Amino acid sequence: MISKLRLPGQRKKNSAYYILSFSGGKDSLALFLELLYRNYPLNEVVCFDTGMEFEAIYRVWSRVKKICKLKGIKFTVLYPKEPFLYQMLEKSIKYKSKPGYHYGFGWCSGACRWMTGQKIKAMNSYRPDAVRYIGIAYDEQKRIKDGNDKIVYPLVDWGITEKEALRICRAAGFSWEEYPGIDLYNYLDRVSCWCCANKNLKELRAMYEHLPTYWKRLKKLQSKIQRPFKKYGTIFQLEERFDAEK
């Protein structure tokens, strides 16, 4: 699948405003680096800070921000209207199927990806007049949703896969190191929010074994949320399972 909007080449002059939706993961970072290398127009890099990102992601943001400053590119961070933890644990929410209210959305996952929805809405509504670059890799085209002819997917057009995107980032000297020798992409498929309940069992086991600070945070959240983290059970039950596997 190729982007409907023709990508602007370095020799093409136009008055359009170009922004990059930037998460700080390997795909959006590879796209940022390739846009600069190929001399494509880029006016602004836009992030959305849930407040629950891995520290490694914030370090990537900081480094990219410095590059943007040198290149004269605006760097913008958007935020949810209400703090993540307030929405997760305290916000008063009316039941859909019965009278009354409950407090907090709980884990963000599956059909209840409440913060993901807010992030997408915020990013889509920011500068709707602009052409927006999205970092979806060539081998993830199933994630592309048609309907907006101002959104383009350069990695798809260039045939850059997820594996190649990571190689591009590594070659540029970027890493996602949380502890010495512990790089997130050596253990996780995605470096989305550390409390995202869409993580698979392999990723959760890796967090338990290699990211103890975040595992402790997950346990603290689980103590305040009745709903199990995954179909496998609560964070505490998962810990018992991983202990038994040892």
C-alpha positions as CSV (number, residue, x, y, z in Angstrom):
1,M,0.0,0.0,0.0
2,I,1.4,3.4,-1.0
3,S,0.5,6.7,0.5
4,K,-2.3,8.5,-1.4
5,L,-0.5,11.9,-1.1
6,R,2.7,12.0,-3.1
7,L,5.7,12.4,-0.9
8,P,7.5,15.7,-1.5
9,G,11.0,15.3,-2.8
10,Q,13.9,17.5,-1.8
11,R,13.6,19.6,-5.0
12,K,9.9,20.1,-4.7
13,K,8.9,23.5,-3.3
14,N,5.5,24.0,-1.8
15,S,3.8,26.0,1.0
16,A,2.4,23.0,2.9
17,Y,3.2,22.6,6.6
18,Y,4.7,19.2,7.5
19,I,4.6,17.6,10.9
20,L,5.8,14.3,12.2
21,S,3.8,12.4,14.8
22,F,6.6,11.1,17.0
23,S,6.4,8.5,19.8
24,G,10.1,7.9,20.3
25,G,9.9,4.3,19.3
26,K,12.0,2.8,16.6
27,D,9.7,3.4,13.7
28,S,9.0,7.1,14.3
29,L,12.6,7.7,15.2
30,A,13.8,6.0,12.0
31,L,11.3,8.1,10.0
32,F,12.6,11.3,11.7
33,L,16.2,10.3,10.8
34,E,15.3,9.4,7.2
35,L,13.4,12.6,6.6
36,L,16.5,14.5,7.6
37,Y,18.8,12.3,5.6
38,R,16.6,12.5,2.4
39,N,16.1,16.2,2.9
40,Y,12.3,16.0,3.0
41,P,10.4,19.0,4.4
42,L,9.7,18.9,8.1
43,N,8.4,21.9,10.1
44,E,7.4,20.3,13.4
45,V,7.8,17.2,15.5
46,V,4.8,16.5,17.8
47,C,4.7,14.1,20.7
48,F,2.0,13.1,23.2
49,D,3.1,12.6,26.8
50,T,0.8,10.3,28.7
51,G,3.1,10.6,31.7
52,M,3.6,6.9,31.8
53,E,6.4,6.5,29.2
54,F,9.6,4.6,29.8
55,E,12.5,6.8,30.9
56,A,14.3,5.7,27.8
57,I,11.6,7.3,25.6
58,Y,12.0,10.6,27.4
59,R,15.7,10.5,26.7
60,V,15.1,9.9,23.0
61,W,12.7,12.8,23.0
62,S,15.4,15.0,24.7
63,R,18.0,14.1,22.1
64,V,15.6,14.6,19.1
65,K,14.5,17.9,20.6
66,K,18.2,19.1,20.5
67,I,18.5,18.0,16.9
68,C,15.3,19.8,16.0
69,K,16.7,23.0,17.6
70,L,19.8,22.7,15.5
71,K,17.7,22.2,12.3
72,G,15.2,24.9,13.0
73,I,12.4,22.4,13.5
74,K,9.7,23.1,16.1
75,F,9.3,20.4,18.8
76,T,6.0,20.2,20.5
77,V,4.6,18.0,23.3
78,L,0.9,17.5,23.8
79,Y,-0.7,16.3,27.1
80,P,-4.0,14.7,28.1
81,K,-6.6,17.0,29.5
82,E,-6.6,15.1,32.8
83,P,-3.6,13.3,34.3
84,F,-3.2,9.6,33.4
85,L,-3.4,8.3,37.0
86,Y,-6.4,10.4,37.8
87,Q,-8.3,8.9,34.9
88,M,-7.0,5.4,35.7
89,L,-7.8,5.4,39.4
90,E,-10.1,8.2,40.5
91,K,-12.2,9.7,37.7
92,S,-16.0,9.2,38.3
93,I,-17.4,7.2,35.4
94,K,-21.0,6.3,34.8
95,Y,-21.8,2.6,34.1
96,K,-23.2,2.0,30.6
97,S,-25.4,-1.0,31.5
98,K,-26.6,-0.1,35.0
99,P,-27.2,2.8,37.3
100,G,-24.4,4.3,39.3
101,Y,-20.7,5.1,38.9
102,H,-17.4,3.5,39.2
103,Y,-14.0,5.2,39.8
104,G,-11.2,5.1,37.2
105,F,-11.0,3.4,33.8
106,G,-8.5,0.9,35.1
107,W,-6.0,-0.8,32.9
108,C,-5.7,0.6,29.4
109,S,-6.0,-2.3,27.0
110,G,-8.1,-4.1,24.4
111,A,-11.4,-2.5,23.8
112,C,-10.9,-0.1,26.6
113,R,-7.8,1.7,25.3
114,W,-9.0,5.0,26.8
115,M,-5.7,6.8,26.7
116,T,-4.9,5.6,23.2
117,G,-8.1,7.1,22.0
118,Q,-7.3,10.4,23.6
119,K,-3.8,10.4,22.1
120,I,-5.1,9.7,18.6
121,K,-7.7,12.4,18.9
122,A,-5.2,15.0,20.2
123,M,-2.7,14.2,17.5
124,N,-5.4,14.2,14.7
125,S,-6.8,17.5,15.8
126,Y,-3.4,19.3,16.1
127,R,-2.8,21.3,13.0
128,P,-5.4,19.5,10.9
129,D,-4.3,21.7,7.9
130,A,-0.8,20.1,7.9
131,V,0.6,17.1,6.1
132,R,1.3,14.6,8.7
133,Y,4.0,11.9,8.6
134,I,3.2,8.6,10.4
135,G,5.9,6.1,11.3
136,I,4.3,2.8,10.2
137,A,6.8,0.3,8.8
138,Y,6.4,-1.5,5.5
139,D,5.6,-4.8,7.2
140,E,2.9,-3.2,9.3
141,Q,0.6,-1.8,6.6
142,K,-2.4,-3.5,8.2
143,R,-2.3,-0.7,10.8
144,I,-3.0,2.0,8.1
145,K,-6.5,3.4,8.1
146,D,-7.7,5.1,4.9
147,G,-9.7,8.3,4.9
148,N,-7.3,11.2,5.4
149,D,-5.4,12.2,2.3
150,K,-3.1,14.5,4.3
151,I,-1.5,11.6,6.2
152,V,1.4,9.9,4.6
153,Y,3.5,6.8,5.5
154,P,7.0,7.3,4.2
155,L,8.4,4.1,5.6
156,V,5.9,2.2,3.6
157,D,6.7,4.1,0.5
158,W,10.4,3.5,1.1
159,G,10.0,-0.2,1.9
160,I,11.5,0.1,5.4
161,T,10.5,-2.7,7.6
162,E,10.5,-2.8,11.4
163,K,13.8,-4.6,11.5
164,E,15.4,-2.1,9.1
165,A,13.9,0.8,11.2
166,L,15.7,-0.5,14.3
167,R,18.9,-0.9,12.4
168,I,18.7,2.7,11.2
169,C,18.3,4.0,14.7
170,R,21.1,1.8,16.1
171,A,23.4,3.0,13.3
172,A,22.7,6.6,14.3
173,G,23.7,5.8,17.9
174,F,20.3,5.7,19.5
175,S,19.3,3.2,22.1
176,W,16.5,2.6,24.6
177,E,18.6,1.6,27.6
178,E,16.8,1.6,30.9
179,Y,19.6,-0.1,33.0
180,P,23.2,-0.7,32.0
181,G,23.0,-3.4,29.3
182,I,19.2,-3.6,29.3
183,D,17.8,-2.1,26.1
184,L,14.0,-2.2,25.8
185,Y,14.0,-3.4,22.3
186,N,16.0,-6.5,23.3
187,Y,13.1,-7.6,25.5
188,L,9.9,-5.8,24.4
189,D,8.1,-5.9,21.1
190,R,6.7,-2.4,21.7
191,V,8.0,0.5,23.9
192,S,4.6,2.0,24.5
193,C,3.5,3.0,28.1
194,W,5.1,0.8,30.7
195,C,1.7,0.1,32.2
196,C,0.0,-0.9,28.9
197,A,-2.0,-4.0,29.4
198,N,-1.7,-5.1,25.8
199,K,1.8,-6.5,26.6
200,N,2.1,-10.2,25.9
201,L,3.3,-12.8,28.3
202,K,6.8,-12.7,26.9
203,E,7.1,-9.0,27.5
204,L,5.6,-9.2,31.0
205,R,8.1,-12.0,31.9
206,A,10.9,-9.7,30.6
207,M,9.7,-6.8,32.7
208,Y,9.6,-9.0,35.8
209,E,13.1,-10.3,35.2
210,H,14.9,-7.2,33.7
211,L,12.9,-4.1,34.6
212,P,12.2,-4.4,38.4
213,T,11.4,-0.7,38.9
214,Y,8.6,-0.9,36.5
215,W,7.4,-4.2,37.8
216,K,7.1,-2.7,41.3
217,R,5.1,0.1,39.8
218,L,2.7,-2.4,38.1
219,K,2.2,-4.1,41.5
220,K,1.4,-0.8,43.1
221,L,-1.2,0.0,40.4
222,Q,-2.7,-3.5,40.6
223,S,-3.2,-3.1,44.4
224,K,-5.6,-0.2,43.5
225,I,-7.4,-1.9,40.5
226,Q,-9.7,-4.9,40.9
227,R,-9.6,-6.0,37.3
228,P,-6.8,-8.4,36.4
229,F,-4.0,-7.1,34.3
230,K,-4.4,-9.8,31.7
231,K,-6.4,-13.0,31.0
232,Y,-3.5,-14.7,32.8
233,G,-4.5,-13.0,36.1
234,T,-3.4,-10.1,38.2
235,I,0.1,-8.8,38.4
236,F,0.5,-10.6,41.7
237,Q,-0.6,-13.9,40.1
238,L,1.7,-13.3,37.2
239,E,4.6,-12.8,39.7
240,E,3.7,-16.2,41.3
241,R,3.7,-17.8,37.9
242,F,7.1,-16.4,37.0
243,D,8.6,-17.3,40.4
244,A,7.3,-20.9,39.9
245,E,8.9,-21.0,36.4
246,K,12.3,-20.2,37.9
